[in-house]
Amino acid sequence: MALGIQTNVASLNAQNNLSKSQSSLETSLERLSTGLRINSASDDAAGLAISDRMTSQINGLTQATRNANDAISLTQTAEGAMSESTNILQRMRELAIQSANDTNSASDRANLQKEVSQLQSELNRIADTTSFNGKNILDGTFTSAKFHVGAEADQTINVSIGSARATSMGNYSLTTNGTSTKAVAAAATAGDNSTGDEDLTISGPLGSTSAAVDIAAKDSAKTVAEKVNAVQSDTGVTAKAISQAKLSGISAGNISLTLTGDTTGGAQAITANGVTATDVSALSEAINAKTSTTGITAELSSDKTSITLISANGDDIVIEGASNGVDTTAVMSVQGLNADGTDSGTAANLVDASTTTAGVDSTRVGGDVTFSASGTFNVTATATGGLFDATAKTAELNSVAEIDISTQTGSNDALDVIDQALAFISESRADLGAVQNRLESTISNLTSITENVTAARSRIMDADFASETASLTKNQILQQAGTAMLAQANTLPQGVLSLLQ
């Protein structure tokens, strides 16, 4: 190698190596001081892009966890208020049962109603004032709420809380048209209780599904109710049947007839002697003597001139072969009654079965079916003149706010309303409890994901201190050595001076 002074190649080489070691030393110092392997895009462009996406996910997951905790707090607030609503409804039920007892006078029942009125107001107050972060949650406005529990868009849990106001809870009910009293000619058999086959489609409250029920012409109210109750798990709608018939205009004499409770038992011969137009108690007693077989009870009117026959399970009431022992005109008038006790259809006037005059001595009285649920529902029928006249019927609410236990009848009616309200509250609390448990699982999952993604980001971003410390030590030594060698390289041109001396 030629000896020159214009270019000190050794010095240049030493400077270059010193610069590299200096850069590496600075990198090591930066990584060790920040704890990060990637401090700028130049360190690892792809790694930085990946870690930034992970950071967004981690931040989103962390906020989603906070959101889920807030949602739990909201549901706990709602469930706690509903717990007190349950206590109020239970107290109202106790009062209704107390009022239904005939040991109470009218004034006693009026006093019981005063407490019920206060409890009704308190139910409304609780529903109207229960809120979370300024949002009412029990007045029926907290519907289709979305709890955002994910790091991305539309990762939500939807929650709806129904109204717990006294004016909104109760028994949604719908009663069939009932079956008109059907009368047939003498010596004929009482016919079917419907105008024909029909199909019912029941669309239950929110959260349930629709179901079809096939009704045959021969089905009694009891059978219809059983078919509706068979799909109750799908629709949330229950059915209760009752058949009632009023016997009036009963002629004097020794009354005999055959009474059948349809599916309950066989035909039973009923005989009552000494019946008068002003006192038919003997006939009432004779009918009640066969109740265990027919399933039909007789209630005597206060003036003892008429009788109401009741089949509590909804069996058809069939009367055949009516006679008063003499060859006269009508023995009695039979009028079907609706569930509320009002007249249904046209009365049948039964003539003496022994008469040779063509007339009517047999009749069948069908019953009513009352559909009920804790939420609104509707029923659509296919046949005109059937249970619902081939139109969609929507249930009407008998609310807790409307109950009045100042009478025995009102007290009994109140029990159905309160029971449905309790069912609604219990179902709502169960839903909220399920949501809380789901949110707990959501939080657990979010925490796990956050932990794993954070660990993944750490493996990309964080500095390896063992490796970086070793690199720092190496670069420090290289710096010291490079500096020393640069000093040596810079002295090499001085050797030329010795040649010039």
C-alpha positions in Angstrom: 0.0 0.0 0.0 1.4 3.4 -1.0 2.1 5.9 1.7 0.3 9.2 1.2 -1.0 12.2 3.1 -3.9 13.3 0.8 -6.2 10.5 1.7 -6.1 8.7 5.0 -8.1 5.5 4.2 -7.5 4.0 7.6 -9.0 7.1 9.2 -12.0 7.0 6.9 -12.6 3.4 7.7 -12.3 4.0 11.4 -14.7 6.9 11.2 -17.2 4.8 9.3 -17.1 2.0 11.8 -17.2 4.5 14.7 -20.4 6.0 13.1 -22.0 2.6 12.8 -21.3 1.7 16.4 -22.5 5.1 17.5 -25.8 4.6 15.7 -26.2 1.1 17.2 -25.3 2.5 20.6 -28.0 5.2 20.3 -30.5 2.6 19.2 -29.7 0.5 22.2 -29.9 3.4 24.5 -33.3 4.5 23.1 -34.7 1.0 23.4 -33.4 0.6 26.9 -34.7 4.0 28.0 -38.2 3.6 26.5 -38.5 -0.2 26.9 -39.7 -0.5 23.3 -38.1 -2.3 20.4 -40.0 -0.1 17.9 -39.8 3.6 18.6 -40.3 4.8 15.0 -41.5 3.3 11.7 -37.9 2.9 10.6 -37.3 0.4 13.4 -40.0 -2.0 12.0 -42.6 -0.6 9.6 -44.7 -3.7 9.4 -44.4 -4.3 13.2 -45.5 -0.8 13.9 -48.6 -1.1 11.7 -49.6 -4.3 13.4 -49.0 -2.9 16.9 -51.0 0.2 16.1 -54.0 -2.0 15.1 -53.5 -4.0 18.3 -53.4 -0.8 20.3 -56.8 0.2 18.8 -58.2 -3.2 19.7 -56.9 -3.1 23.2 -58.2 0.4 23.9 -61.6 -0.7 22.4 -61.7 -3.8 24.5 -60.8 -1.9 27.7 -63.7 0.6 27.1 -66.0 -2.3 26.2 -65.2 -3.8 29.6 -66.2 -0.5 31.3 -69.3 -0.4 29.2 -70.3 -3.9 30.3 -69.7 -3.0 33.9 -72.0 0.0 33.5 -74.6 -2.2 31.9 -74.4 -4.6 34.9 -75.0 -1.6 37.2 -78.0 -0.6 35.2 -79.6 -4.0 35.2 -78.9 -4.3 38.9 -80.6 -1.0 39.5 -83.7 -2.1 37.5 -83.8 -5.5 39.2 -83.6 -4.0 42.6 -86.5 -1.7 42.0 -88.5 -4.6 40.6 -87.8 -6.5 43.8 -89.7 -3.9 45.7 -92.5 -3.9 43.1 -92.8 -7.6 43.8 -93.2 -7.0 47.5 -95.9 -4.4 46.7 -97.8 -6.8 44.5 -97.6 -9.6 47.0 -99.1 -7.2 49.6 -101.9 -6.3 47.2 -102.6 -10.0 46.7 -102.8 -10.6 50.4 -105.3 -7.7 50.7 -107.4 -9.1 47.8 -107.6 -12.5 49.4 -108.5 -10.9 52.7 -111.2 -8.8 51.0 -112.6 -11.9 49.3 -113.5 -13.3 52.6 -117.2 -12.8 53.6 -116.3 -12.0 57.2 -115.5 -8.5 55.9 -118.2 -5.8 55.8 -118.5 -3.3 53.0 -116.7 -0.7 55.1 -113.9 -3.2 55.8 -113.4 -3.8 52.1 -113.4 0.0 51.5 -110.6 0.4 54.0 -108.6 -2.4 52.4 -109.1 -0.7 49.0 -107.5 2.5 50.5 -104.3 0.7 51.0 -104.5 -0.9 47.6 -104.9 2.6 46.1 -101.8 3.8 47.9 -99.8 0.7 46.7 -101.0 1.4 43.1 -99.6 4.9 43.3 -96.4 3.6 44.7 -95.9 1.2 41.9 -96.3 4.1 39.4 -93.8 6.2 41.4 -91.2 3.5 41.5 -91.5 2.9 37.8 -91.4 6.7 37.0 -88.5 7.6 39.2 -86.1 4.6 38.8 -83.3 5.8 36.6 -79.7 5.2 35.7 -77.5 8.1 34.6 -80.6 10.2 34.1 -82.4 7.6 31.9 -85.7 6.1 33.2 -85.5 2.4 33.0 -88.9 1.1 34.3 -91.4 3.4 32.7 -91.5 1.5 29.4 -89.2 3.9 27.5 -86.0 1.8 27.9 -86.6 -0.5 24.9 -84.3 -1.8 22.3 -81.3 -0.5 24.2 -77.9 -1.5 23.0 -75.0 -2.2 25.3 -71.8 -1.9 23.3 -69.5 -4.6 24.5 -67.0 -5.0 21.7 -64.0 -3.3 20.2 -65.7 -2.9 16.8 -68.9 -1.5 15.4 -72.3 -3.2 16.1 -70.9 -5.5 18.8 -73.8 -5.1 21.1 -76.2 -6.8 23.5 -79.8 -5.6 23.0 -81.9 -5.2 26.1 -85.5 -4.1 26.6 -87.2 -3.5 29.9 -91.0 -3.3 30.0 -93.0 -0.9 31.9 -93.5 -1.7 35.6 -96.2 0.9 36.1 -99.4 -0.2 37.7 -101.2 1.1 34.5 -99.1 -1.2 32.3 -99.0 -4.4 34.2 -101.8 -6.9 34.6 -103.8 -9.5 32.8 -104.1 -9.2 29.0 -107.3 -11.1 28.2 -109.5 -11.9 25.3 -112.7 -13.8 25.5 -114.3 -15.8 22.7 -117.7 -15.0 21.2 -119.0 -18.0 23.1 -121.5 -20.5 21.7 -125.1 -19.6 21.3 -127.6 -21.9 23.0 -128.6 -24.6 20.6 -132.0 -26.2 20.8 -133.3 -29.1 18.8 -136.7 -30.7 18.2 -138.3 -33.1 20.5 -136.6 -36.5 20.8 -133.5 -35.3 18.9 -130.0 -35.2 20.3 -128.5 -31.9 21.2 -125.9 -31.0 18.4 -122.4 -29.8 18.2 -121.5 -26.5 19.9 -119.8 -24.7 17.0 -120.8 -23.6 13.5 -117.9 -25.6 12.0 -114.2 -26.3 12.1 -111.8 -23.3 12.3 -108.2 -22.5 12.8 -106.8 -20.1 15.4 -103.4 -18.4 15.1 -102.2 -17.1 18.4 -99.4 -14.5 18.4 -98.1 -14.2 21.9 -96.4 -11.4 23.8 -92.9 -10.0 22.9 -90.3 -12.8 22.9 -92.7 -15.7 22.1 -93.7 -17.3 18.9 -96.9 -17.8 17.0 -98.8 -21.1 17.1 -101.7 -22.5 15.2 -104.6 -24.3 17.0 -107.1 -26.4 15.1 -110.7 -26.2 16.5 -113.2 -28.8 15.5 -117.0 -28.2 15.4 -117.5 -30.7 18.3 -114.9 -29.1 20.6 -116.3 -27.8 23.9 -114.8 -24.7 25.5 -112.9 -27.0 27.7 -111.3 -28.8 24.7 -110.5 -25.4 23.1 -108.8 -24.3 26.3 -106.8 -27.5 26.5 -105.6 -27.1 22.9 -104.5 -23.5 23.6 -102.7 -24.4 26.8 -100.9 -27.1 24.9 -98.9 -24.5 23.0 -98.6 -22.1 26.0 -94.8 -22.7 26.1 -94.6 -21.2 22.6 -97.1 -18.4 22.8 -97.1 -17.4 26.5 -100.9 -17.4 26.3 -103.0 -19.5 28.6 -106.7 -20.2 28.3 -109.5 -20.8 30.9 -112.9 -22.1 30.0 -116.3 -21.8 31.7 -119.8 -22.7 30.6 -122.9 -21.1 32.1 -126.6 -21.4 31.4 -129.5 -19.7 33.1 -132.8 -21.6 33.7 -135.8 -19.3 34.1 -139.5 -19.4 33.5 -139.6 -22.8 35.2 -143.1 -24.1 35.3 -144.7 -25.7 38.3 -144.8 -29.4 38.8 -142.5 -32.4 39.2 -139.6 -31.5 37.0 -137.5 -34.2 35.3 -134.7 -33.9 32.8 -131.4 -35.5 31.8 -128.3 -33.4 32.4 -124.9 -34.1 30.9 -121.6 -32.4 31.5 -120.5 -33.7 28.2 -117.0 -35.1 28.7 -117.1 -35.0 32.5 -119.6 -37.9 33.1 -122.5 -39.7 31.6 -126.1 -38.5 31.4 -127.7 -38.1 34.8 -131.5 -38.2 35.4 -132.6 -35.2 37.5 -135.9 -35.3 39.3 -137.3 -32.5 41.5 -140.8 -32.7 43.0 -142.9 -29.8 44.2 -141.3 -27.1 42.1 -143.3 -23.9 41.9 -142.9 -20.9 39.7 -141.8 -18.9 42.8 -139.5 -21.5 44.3 -137.3 -23.7 42.2 -134.9 -24.6 45.0 -135.8 -28.3 44.8 -134.5 -28.4 41.3 -131.3 -26.6 42.3 -130.7 -29.1 45.1 -131.4 -32.1 42.8 -128.9 -30.8 40.2 -126.2 -30.2 42.9 -126.7 -33.7 44.2 -125.3 -35.0 40.9 -122.4 -32.5 40.6 -119.8 -35.1 41.3 -120.8 -36.9 38.2 -121.9 -34.1 35.8 -119.3 -31.5 36.9 -122.2 -29.0 36.8 -123.2 -26.9 39.8 -126.5 -24.9 40.3 -126.7 -21.5 41.8 -130.1 -20.4 43.0 -131.1 -16.8 42.4 -131.8 -14.7 45.4 -135.6 -14.7 44.6 -135.5 -18.4 44.0 -137.1 -18.2 40.6 -134.1 -19.0 38.4 -131.0 -21.2 38.4 -127.6 -20.6 36.9 -125.8 -23.8 35.8 -122.0 -23.6 35.8 -119.5 -26.0 34.3 -116.3 -24.6 35.8 -114.1 -26.5 33.5 -115.9 -25.5 30.3 -117.7 -28.7 29.4 -120.9 -28.2 27.3 -124.1 -28.2 29.3 -126.6 -30.6 27.7 -130.2 -30.7 28.8 -132.5 -33.4 27.3 -135.9 -34.8 27.9 -137.2 -31.9 30.0 -140.7 -32.6 31.5 -142.9 -31.2 34.2 -145.1 -34.2 34.5 -148.1 -32.6 32.8 -149.0 -32.1 29.1 -148.5 -28.4 28.9 -146.4 -25.8 27.1 -142.9 -24.7 28.0 -141.2 -26.3 30.9 -138.4 -23.7 31.2 -136.3 -21.3 29.2 -132.5 -22.0 28.8 -130.3 -19.0 28.1 -126.5 -19.4 27.5 -124.4 -16.9 29.4 -121.1 -15.3 28.5 -118.1 -15.5 30.9 -119.1 -12.2 32.4 -122.7 -13.4 33.1 -124.4 -11.6 30.3 -126.8 -13.3 27.9 -125.3 -15.2 24.9 -127.4 -16.0 21.9 -131.1 -16.8 21.9 -132.9 -18.6 24.7 -134.3 -22.0 24.1 -137.8 -22.7 25.4 -138.1 -26.3 26.4 -141.5 -27.9 26.1 -142.7 -31.1 27.9 -141.0 -34.1 26.3 -144.2 -36.1 26.8 -146.3 -33.8 24.6 -147.4 -35.0 21.2 -146.9 -31.4 19.9 -143.7 -30.9 18.0 -141.4 -28.7 20.0 -138.0 -28.4 21.7 -137.0 -30.5 24.6 -133.3 -30.6 24.3 -130.5 -28.0 24.3 -126.7 -27.7 24.4 -125.0 -24.7 25.9 -121.4 -24.1 25.0 -119.0 -22.1 27.0 -116.5 -19.2 26.7 -112.8 -19.4 26.6 -110.8 -16.5 28.1 -107.3 -16.2 26.7 -104.8 -14.4 29.0 -101.1 -13.5 29.1 -98.8 -11.1 30.9 -98.2 -9.1 27.7 -100.3 -8.1 24.7 -101.2 -10.7 22.1 -103.7 -11.3 19.3 -105.7 -14.2 18.0 -106.8 -14.6 14.4 -109.5 -17.1 13.3 -110.4 -18.4 9.9 -114.1 -19.0 10.3 -116.9 -16.4 10.2 -119.3 -16.7 13.0 -116.9 -18.8 15.0 -114.9 -18.0 18.1 -113.6 -14.7 16.7 -115.5 -13.9 13.5 -112.5 -14.5 11.2 -110.8 -11.3 12.3 -107.7 -10.6 14.3 -108.6 -9.7 17.9 -106.1 -8.0 20.2 -106.1 -8.6 23.9 -107.1 -5.9 26.2 -105.3 -5.0 29.4 -106.9 -5.4 32.8 -104.3 -3.4 34.6 -103.2 -3.4 38.3 -104.2 0.3 38.4 -107.8 -0.7 37.7 -108.3 -3.3 40.4 -110.9 -2.6 43.1 -111.2 -4.9 46.1 -114.1 -3.1 47.6 -116.4 -5.9 46.5 -116.0 -9.7 46.7 -116.2 -10.0 42.9 -113.6 -7.3 42.5 -111.3 -9.0 44.9 -111.5 -12.3 43.0 -111.0 -10.6 39.7 -108.0 -8.7 41.2 -106.2 -12.0 41.9 -105.9 -12.9 38.2 -104.6 -9.4 37.4 -102.1 -9.4 40.2 -100.9 -12.9 39.4 -100.2 -11.9 35.8 -98.4 -8.7 37.0 -96.3 -10.9 39.3 -95.5 -13.2 36.4 -94.5 -10.2 34.3 -92.2 -8.9 37.1 -90.7 -12.3 37.7 -90.1 -12.8 34.0 -88.5 -9.4 33.7 -86.3 -10.0 36.7 -85.2 -13.4 35.3 -84.4 -11.7 32.0 -82.3 -9.1 33.8 -80.5 -11.7 35.8 -79.8 -13.6 32.6 -78.4 -10.4 31.1 -76.2 -9.8 34.1 -74.8 -13.3 33.9 -74.2 -12.8 30.2 -72.4 -9.5 30.8 -70.2 -11.2 33.5 -69.2 -13.7 30.9 -68.7 -10.9 28.4 -66.4 -9.1 30.8 -64.4 -12.3 31.4 -64.0 -12.8 27.7 -63.1 -9.2 27.1 -60.5 -9.4 29.8 -59.0 -12.6 28.4 -58.9 -11.1 24.9 -57.3 -7.9 26.2 -54.7 -9.9 28.0 -53.8 -12.0 25.0 -53.7 -9.1 22.5 -51.6 -7.1 24.9 -49.2 -10.0 25.2 -49.0 -10.2 21.4 -48.4 -6.5 21.1 -45.7 -6.8 23.8 -43.9 -9.4 21.8 -43.8 -7.1 18.8 -43.2 -3.7 20.5 -41.3 -4.4 23.8 -37.5 -4.4 24.0 -35.7 -7.6 25.0 -33.5 -6.1 27.8 -31.2 -9.1 27.9 -30.4 -8.7 24.2 -30.4 -4.9 24.3 -28.0 -4.8 27.3 -25.6 -7.2 25.5 -25.9 -5.0 22.4 -25.3 -1.9 24.5 -22.2 -3.4 26.1 -20.8 -4.4 22.7 -21.5 -1.0 21.1 -19.9 0.8 24.1 -16.7 -1.4 23.6 -16.8 -0.8 19.9 -17.1 3.0 20.6 -14.1 3.0 22.8 -12.1 0.8 20.5 -13.2 2.8 17.4 -12.2 6.0 19.1 -8.8 4.6 20.0 -8.3 3.3 16.5 -9.4 6.5 14.9 -6.7 8.3 17.0 -4.1 5.8 15.7 -5.3 6.2 12.1 -5.0 9.9 12.4 -1.3 9.6 13.3 -0.4 7.5 10.3 0.3 10.5 8.0 2.9 11.7 10.5 5.1 8.9 9.4 5.7 10.8 6.2 7.5 13.5 8.2 10.3 11.1 9.2 10.9 10.5 5.5 11.3 14.2 4.9 13.9 14.7 7.7 
